[in-house]
Amino acid sequence: MGNLMGSWRYKEPSTVEECDSTWETDSDSDEHQPGGEEEDSGISESMSPADAVRGAEQLDHGSPQSSTRMKRSFYAAKDLYKYRHSYPNYKEPRQPNEYRNLRFYLNKIPLVPDGIYIEEILTKWRGDYEKLEHNHTYIQWLFPLREQGLNFYAQELTQDEIKEFQSTREAKRRFLLAYTIMLDFFGIKLLDKNGNVARATNWQDRFQHLNESQHNYLRITRILKSLGELGFESFKLPLVRLLLEEALVEGTLPNMRHSALEYFVYTLRQHAQRRALLRFAQRHYQPPENFIWGPPKKKRIPASGSTVMKAGKNEVVERSVGKARSPREGRNNLEREADDMDERKSGERKTAKGSMVLQ
């Protein structure tokens, strides 16, 4: 069995199209799984830290629009493909699981390397925008993932830890408080337990800052991923919808629109939700011809009857049009030959009728 499994190697997607199943079906009811979630594709190889660094260097996360025709980022598509499929074939660490992320959220250990406990962050960091902006070690602890971040002291999540985290009320309560701190930092407020969001009172200043500090788009992508890992998948849609509306309709976050479409949307695991967001975006995207996230254009297939001429009058039409020296002459020839054929068919029916009488 070991040899058999070893020989069964999943071929990683090599194109954006292979990574993106959003438009495989355009019916909201025709999904792979209940709820429209993507089906786990099985075995794949995890991305090495070196690949991740190289991909991050190539990232076009929120960069200005190019004058040439834009293309989808393969790095982004591949990264989010793996996330949506729960990192198939990901090899978890062999050492005993210390549940460091869970223990951090239970206020039992501080984040490393700063030595700060979660309760200090929740009680003292809210509204301290300078600290939230310039400290780059806390985000991997507040929003853990099953992939390595820039803080190599932070430990990746494992499936067992995710289950424990989702069943621990205190950890989930603190996680939501951390989420509201980051939303406030972005100029957004959480409205209810369903994840609905709206502009905060400080939205103008914070949106201006967010529009200019594009490294925060990487943070938003991480937050969205972590929401899905720790049991708050339904919180993604309201946040991404608000950011798309601000970027495309209100014009308050114009620099964010590429990241929102290339990254934020594709953190959602349900096909139908991604399609709804992309249709909304397509209605408001300018210039419309540069929108590259819609359904692939369908190739026109010639009708089956267009290449094979039917018997009868169709033969007459084809011959007449081919012989015609002018439109009028062609039409006259067509009418004459059609009449001749009708007369022949009428004569054949009379002959057949006469034969039946004689019999």
LINLINPE-V332445 format. One record per residue. N is the residue number from 1. RES is the residue in three letters. OMEGA is omega in whole degrees, 0 to 359 (* if undefined). Layout:
BEGIN
n:N res:RES omega:OMEGA
n:N res:RES omega:OMEGA
END
This chain:
BEGIN
n:1 res:MET omega:180
n:2 res:GLY omega:179
n:3 res:ASN omega:180
n:4 res:LEU omega:180
n:5 res:MET omega:180
n:6 res:GLY omega:180
n:7 res:SER omega:181
n:8 res:TRP omega:183
n:9 res:ARG omega:177
n:10 res:TYR omega:178
n:11 res:LYS omega:182
n:12 res:GLU omega:177
n:13 res:PRO omega:183
n:14 res:SER omega:178
n:15 res:THR omega:176
n:16 res:VAL omega:182
n:17 res:GLU omega:179
n:18 res:GLU omega:180
n:19 res:CYS omega:191
n:20 res:ASP omega:179
n:21 res:SER omega:186
n:22 res:THR omega:186
n:23 res:TRP omega:179
n:24 res:GLU omega:173
n:25 res:THR omega:181
n:26 res:ASP omega:179
n:27 res:SER omega:182
n:28 res:ASP omega:182
n:29 res:SER omega:184
n:30 res:ASP omega:183
n:31 res:GLU omega:181
n:32 res:HIS omega:184
n:33 res:GLN omega:175
n:34 res:PRO omega:182
n:35 res:GLY omega:177
n:36 res:GLY omega:182
n:37 res:GLU omega:180
n:38 res:GLU omega:180
n:39 res:GLU omega:177
n:40 res:ASP omega:187
n:41 res:SER omega:176
n:42 res:GLY omega:190
n:43 res:ILE omega:174
n:44 res:SER omega:180
n:45 res:GLU omega:179
n:46 res:SER omega:180
n:47 res:MET omega:179
n:48 res:SER omega:177
n:49 res:PRO omega:180
n:50 res:ALA omega:177
n:51 res:ASP omega:181
n:52 res:ALA omega:180
n:53 res:VAL omega:179
n:54 res:ARG omega:179
n:55 res:GLY omega:180
n:56 res:ALA omega:179
n:57 res:GLU omega:181
n:58 res:GLN omega:188
n:59 res:LEU omega:174
n:60 res:ASP omega:188
n:61 res:HIS omega:176
n:62 res:GLY omega:180
n:63 res:SER omega:180
n:64 res:PRO omega:182
n:65 res:GLN omega:178
n:66 res:SER omega:179
n:67 res:SER omega:176
n:68 res:THR omega:181
n:69 res:ARG omega:182
n:70 res:MET omega:175
n:71 res:LYS omega:176
n:72 res:ARG omega:178
n:73 res:SER omega:178
n:74 res:PHE omega:179
n:75 res:TYR omega:180
n:76 res:ALA omega:182
n:77 res:ALA omega:180
n:78 res:LYS omega:180
n:79 res:ASP omega:183
n:80 res:LEU omega:172
n:81 res:TYR omega:180
n:82 res:LYS omega:179
n:83 res:TYR omega:183
n:84 res:ARG omega:180
n:85 res:HIS omega:175
n:86 res:SER omega:175
n:87 res:TYR omega:181
n:88 res:PRO omega:181
n:89 res:ASN omega:176
n:90 res:TYR omega:181
n:91 res:LYS omega:181
n:92 res:GLU omega:182
n:93 res:PRO omega:181
n:94 res:ARG omega:181
n:95 res:GLN omega:181
n:96 res:PRO omega:182
n:97 res:ASN omega:182
n:98 res:GLU omega:181
n:99 res:TYR omega:185
n:100 res:ARG omega:179
n:101 res:ASN omega:178
n:102 res:LEU omega:180
n:103 res:ARG omega:175
n:104 res:PHE omega:181
n:105 res:TYR omega:174
n:106 res:LEU omega:177
n:107 res:ASN omega:181
n:108 res:LYS omega:177
n:109 res:ILE omega:178
n:110 res:PRO omega:173
n:111 res:LEU omega:181
n:112 res:VAL omega:17
n:113 res:PRO omega:189
n:114 res:ASP omega:179
n:115 res:GLY omega:183
n:116 res:ILE omega:178
n:117 res:TYR omega:183
n:118 res:ILE omega:181
n:119 res:GLU omega:176
n:120 res:GLU omega:179
n:121 res:ILE omega:184
n:122 res:LEU omega:185
n:123 res:THR omega:187
n:124 res:LYS omega:185
n:125 res:TRP omega:181
n:126 res:ARG omega:180
n:127 res:GLY omega:176
n:128 res:ASP omega:189
n:129 res:TYR omega:177
n:130 res:GLU omega:180
n:131 res:LYS omega:180
n:132 res:LEU omega:181
n:133 res:GLU omega:192
n:134 res:HIS omega:175
n:135 res:ASN omega:185
n:136 res:HIS omega:181
n:137 res:THR omega:186
n:138 res:TYR omega:190
n:139 res:ILE omega:180
n:140 res:GLN omega:178
n:141 res:TRP omega:180
n:142 res:LEU omega:185
n:143 res:PHE omega:183
n:144 res:PRO omega:180
n:145 res:LEU omega:174
n:146 res:ARG omega:178
n:147 res:GLU omega:184
n:148 res:GLN omega:176
n:149 res:GLY omega:182
n:150 res:LEU omega:176
n:151 res:ASN omega:185
n:152 res:PHE omega:173
n:153 res:TYR omega:179
n:154 res:ALA omega:183
n:155 res:GLN omega:178
n:156 res:GLU omega:175
n:157 res:LEU omega:170
n:158 res:THR omega:181
n:159 res:GLN omega:179
n:160 res:ASP omega:180
n:161 res:GLU omega:178
n:162 res:ILE omega:179
n:163 res:LYS omega:179
n:164 res:GLU omega:181
n:165 res:PHE omega:183
n:166 res:GLN omega:180
n:167 res:SER omega:181
n:168 res:THR omega:186
n:169 res:ARG omega:183
n:170 res:GLU omega:179
n:171 res:ALA omega:181
n:172 res:LYS omega:178
n:173 res:ARG omega:179
n:174 res:ARG omega:178
n:175 res:PHE omega:179
n:176 res:LEU omega:176
n:177 res:LEU omega:176
n:178 res:ALA omega:178
n:179 res:TYR omega:180
n:180 res:THR omega:177
n:181 res:ILE omega:180
n:182 res:MET omega:176
n:183 res:LEU omega:179
n:184 res:ASP omega:177
n:185 res:PHE omega:179
n:186 res:PHE omega:182
n:187 res:GLY omega:185
n:188 res:ILE omega:177
n:189 res:LYS omega:177
n:190 res:LEU omega:186
n:191 res:LEU omega:186
n:192 res:ASP omega:182
n:193 res:LYS omega:177
n:194 res:ASN omega:177
n:195 res:GLY omega:179
n:196 res:ASN omega:184
n:197 res:VAL omega:178
n:198 res:ALA omega:175
n:199 res:ARG omega:173
n:200 res:ALA omega:181
n:201 res:THR omega:182
n:202 res:ASN omega:192
n:203 res:TRP omega:185
n:204 res:GLN omega:179
n:205 res:ASP omega:184
n:206 res:ARG omega:177
n:207 res:PHE omega:178
n:208 res:GLN omega:178
n:209 res:HIS omega:182
n:210 res:LEU omega:179
n:211 res:ASN omega:183
n:212 res:GLU omega:182
n:213 res:SER omega:191
n:214 res:GLN omega:175
n:215 res:HIS omega:176
n:216 res:ASN omega:176
n:217 res:TYR omega:174
n:218 res:LEU omega:178
n:219 res:ARG omega:180
n:220 res:ILE omega:177
n:221 res:THR omega:179
n:222 res:ARG omega:180
n:223 res:ILE omega:180
n:224 res:LEU omega:178
n:225 res:LYS omega:183
n:226 res:SER omega:175
n:227 res:LEU omega:180
n:228 res:GLY omega:182
n:229 res:GLU omega:190
n:230 res:LEU omega:170
n:231 res:GLY omega:181
n:232 res:PHE omega:179
n:233 res:GLU omega:184
n:234 res:SER omega:180
n:235 res:PHE omega:185
n:236 res:LYS omega:187
n:237 res:LEU omega:180
n:238 res:PRO omega:181
n:239 res:LEU omega:181
n:240 res:VAL omega:178
n:241 res:ARG omega:179
n:242 res:LEU omega:181
n:243 res:LEU omega:176
n:244 res:LEU omega:180
n:245 res:GLU omega:179
n:246 res:GLU omega:183
n:247 res:ALA omega:189
n:248 res:LEU omega:185
n:249 res:VAL omega:183
n:250 res:GLU omega:179
n:251 res:GLY omega:180
n:252 res:THR omega:180
n:253 res:LEU omega:185
n:254 res:PRO omega:181
n:255 res:ASN omega:184
n:256 res:MET omega:193
n:257 res:ARG omega:180
n:258 res:HIS omega:179
n:259 res:SER omega:180
n:260 res:ALA omega:182
n:261 res:LEU omega:184
n:262 res:GLU omega:186
n:263 res:TYR omega:189
n:264 res:PHE omega:182
n:265 res:VAL omega:188
n:266 res:TYR omega:168
n:267 res:THR omega:179
n:268 res:LEU omega:185
n:269 res:ARG omega:183
n:270 res:GLN omega:179
n:271 res:HIS omega:186
n:272 res:ALA omega:179
n:273 res:GLN omega:178
n:274 res:ARG omega:180
n:275 res:ARG omega:180
n:276 res:ALA omega:179
n:277 res:LEU omega:181
n:278 res:LEU omega:175
n:279 res:ARG omega:176
n:280 res:PHE omega:181
n:281 res:ALA omega:183
n:282 res:GLN omega:180
n:283 res:ARG omega:187
n:284 res:HIS omega:185
n:285 res:TYR omega:178
n:286 res:GLN omega:351
n:287 res:PRO omega:187
n:288 res:PRO omega:182
n:289 res:GLU omega:179
n:290 res:ASN omega:179
n:291 res:PHE omega:188
n:292 res:ILE omega:185
n:293 res:TRP omega:181
n:294 res:GLY omega:179
n:295 res:PRO omega:178
n:296 res:PRO omega:180
n:297 res:LYS omega:180
n:298 res:LYS omega:178
n:299 res:LYS omega:180
n:300 res:ARG omega:180
n:301 res:ILE omega:180
n:302 res:PRO omega:178
n:303 res:ALA omega:186
n:304 res:SER omega:182
n:305 res:GLY omega:185
n:306 res:SER omega:183
n:307 res:THR omega:181
n:308 res:VAL omega:181
n:309 res:MET omega:177
n:310 res:LYS omega:179
n:311 res:ALA omega:175
n:312 res:GLY omega:186
n:313 res:LYS omega:178
n:314 res:ASN omega:176
n:315 res:GLU omega:180
n:316 res:VAL omega:180
n:317 res:VAL omega:183
n:318 res:GLU omega:181
n:319 res:ARG omega:185
n:320 res:SER omega:180
n:321 res:VAL omega:180
n:322 res:GLY omega:183
n:323 res:LYS omega:189
n:324 res:ALA omega:175
n:325 res:ARG omega:178
n:326 res:SER omega:180
n:327 res:PRO omega:182
n:328 res:ARG omega:181
n:329 res:GLU omega:178
n:330 res:GLY omega:181
n:331 res:ARG omega:179
n:332 res:ASN omega:178
n:333 res:ASN omega:180
n:334 res:LEU omega:182
n:335 res:GLU omega:181
n:336 res:ARG omega:182
n:337 res:GLU omega:177
n:338 res:ALA omega:178
n:339 res:ASP omega:179
n:340 res:ASP omega:180
n:341 res:MET omega:179
n:342 res:ASP omega:179
n:343 res:GLU omega:179
n:344 res:ARG omega:180
n:345 res:LYS omega:179
n:346 res:SER omega:178
n:347 res:GLY omega:179
n:348 res:GLU omega:179
n:349 res:ARG omega:179
n:350 res:LYS omega:180
n:351 res:THR omega:180
n:352 res:ALA omega:180
n:353 res:LYS omega:179
n:354 res:GLY omega:179
n:355 res:SER omega:180
n:356 res:MET omega:180
n:357 res:VAL omega:181
n:358 res:LEU omega:180
n:359 res:GLN omega:*
END
